[in-house]
Amino acid sequence: MPRDTPDWIMQRRRELGERIGNLRAAAHHTQESLCEATGLSRSHLQRIESGEADPRYSDLLKIAQALGKDVSVLNS
């Protein structure tokens, strides 16, 4: 994202990444197994979980599906 991304957006991305990581761990997935289930690369998933990446909606749908959750849970 551009350097002028507001702090509140960066904070929300970090929170989203943390939720995804926590849900992944609770579902007993490693990053590698979640990547296999979603087709995402491990580096992309790592960047999403760390809040560095701005995931596409389709990425979030894949992650939610693999975790057996509705996508809305990722944004709770």
Secondary structure, 3 states (H helix, E strand, C coil): CCCCCCHHHHHHHHHHHHHHHHHHHHCCCCHHHHHHHHCCCHHHHHHHHHCCCCCCHHHHHHHHHHHCCCHHHHCC
